[in-house]
Amino acid sequence: MKKLTFVILILVLFCCKEESKAEFSLTGKTEGVENGMVIYLVNDAFKDSTVIENNSFSFKTKLPYSPIQAILRTKDNFAYRFLWLEENSMTFDASNGDFLTANVTGSESENLSQDLYRVIDTLPREERLKKELEFVKKNPNSIVSASMLAVYSTTFGKEKTTKLFKQFSKKNKNSEYGEKIAKYIKLNKEPKIGEQFADFEMTDQNGKVQKLSDIKGKAILLEFWSSWCGPCRKENPNLVKTYEKYQPKGFEIFAVSLDQDKDSWLKAIEKDRLIWQHVSDLKSDENEASLIYGITGIPDNFLIAENGQIIGRNLRGDELNQKLSEVLD
């Protein structure tokens, strides 16, 4: 009898535990939205939608893991808000009519993120970066810190990034953001002016592997760009003129694209008449060459002398022409 009572007690406790297991849900309020409007909850790993009725909506999406960042948006992106979702009952109150300033409850990660951005939203870039660096230091176990460091690794530099990453929890290190950070730390060499260039290989637009060291020239410009980069495309006509002038004297260009869409990349090459060597791994800001060289923004470039020494960086227009005339004339 005692044994039977013990078994029943265990089953009751187990059932209670199962019933109390947290599951994700999001209930929301809006203002001035027409009945029947569809609203979406989207992440790379999932997509869900629901209909707004009487300025109210709800989601009970199955999350692949938690916490996870998603975007809550209308079909035309007229209203949107990035959110950190957690396996809890969450609420979203946009009854003031603004998704961006909506009050969100039920997610510790979201609260932490919003507390930070309320402080830094209006700060200049340098002060903002300092605050974000302090945040990552103080919150090594938060997924928000991991996502932030994944974005700012090249900006903070290898030394700072490595120190911050070492303090992360095991869960953060094993997250998708942790994997990106670890990859940056492994690859990054960030060669400086006066140092030897860092070699790498990547496929060209025809799928053939090309190596930087295989390019022969008295001066080689390692150019980082992309089809979606406005300043890059604006500079391309000047670079074409420079190439036409100095290529007969031993100047070559090895262009690395941070594109993700191959068609866009190829169309930009053709439209801008870029007749030099092109490569890309189509990984956007995770391009391996950009991680090796510590690229924080494009356009950017490195001028490499015949002996392999880097003799200039981010040279444009007349400045590039002047340097080439010194090296080649």
C-alpha positions, 0 to 999 in steps of 0.5 A: 500500500505504501509503495502504491501511494508513493508511485501515485505521489510521483505521478502527481508531481510529474503531471504538475511539473508538465502542466507548469512547463512554460510555453511561448505565447504572445498576446498584443494590443494595437491602436487604429488598426483595421480588423482583418489586418495580418501581422507576422512573427518572423525569424530565419527558423520560423514564420507565423501569422495571425489576424488583428481583430478589435486591435488585439492579436495572439500567437502560440508559435513553437520556438525552435529554441529560447531566447530567440530574436524575431521581428513582429511586423505588418505585411508592408513593414509599415509597423514593426519591432524586433523582439527577443522571444522566450518560452513564457507568456509574453505581452505586447502593448502598442495601444499608443499606436507605435510598435517601436515603443510598445511595452513588452513583458515576459522576456528578460532578454527583451527587457535587458535589450530595451533598457540598453537602447533607451540609454544609447538611442540618441548617443553619438556613435563612439559613445554608443559603442562604449556603452555597448562594450560595457553592456557585453562586459556586464552581461556575459550570460545574456544572449543579447550580449552574444548577438551584439558581440557577433555584430561588433567583433571587427569593430572592437577588434580581435583582442577585446573580442577574445577577452569578452568571448572568454567570459561568455557562458557555455550556452552563449559560446555554443549559440549561433552568435557564439559560432560567428564570434569564434570564427572571427577570432580564428580567422582574423589577422588584421594586417597593418600598413608595413606588414605582409599581406594575409593570403587567402583563396576564394571562388570567382564568378565562374566557380574557380578557386583564385588565390590572392598570392597568385595575382602578379603585379607590381602593385595589387589593390585588394578591394572590398565592395558589394553590389548593394553598397552605394559608395562602392558603386559610386567609386567604381567609375574612378577605379575603372579609370585608375585601372586603365591608366596603371594596369599596363604599368603593373597594377592589378585589382583583386576584388572581394564582394560581400554580396549574398546574391550571386545575380546581383553581384554579376550584374554589378560587375557587368554594369560597372564594367569591372574587368579585373579579378573578382571573388566572393563566397556569397556570405555577406558580412561573414565573408572569410576574407573580410574577417581575416582583414578586419573589415568594418565597413565598405568600400575598403581596400589594401594596396600591396607592393610587389614584395607583399608589403601593405603600403596603403589602406582605403585609398581612393581617387587622387590619393590612390593615383598619387600612390600608384604613380610613386610605386609604378612610374 
